[in-house]
Amino acid sequence: MTIIVEVCIDSIQSLSIAQQAGADRIELCASLKLGGLTPSKGTLYQAMQQARVPVYAIIRPREGDFVYTSDEAEVMLRDIAAARQAGCQGVVIGALRQMVP
């Protein structure tokens, strides 16, 4: 059995540390204190220049629940396109439907 170690990071400095420590994959975020938000385009591009392991960008436009409005979904689609343009290997998304009583 192969174990893959994925490390959630929210800075370029953390990318270097995670790679030196042997991370197999990176989940790139902003604001881990808020549960992880979509990283900026600048962070995406800088990380991709320095990454030696696959990088997956979290796509989460705000803190809080995972029920998104249609406007937020449009933002998320644009963020996915930005992650792809930057060269990320994939994205990480959490989304739920509104509960109906």
Secondary structure, DSSP 8 states (H G I E B T S, - for coil): -----EEEESSHHHHHHHHHTT-SEEEE-B-GGGT-B---HHHHHHHHHH-SS-EEEE--SSSS-S---HHHHHHHHHHHHHHHHHT-SEEE---------
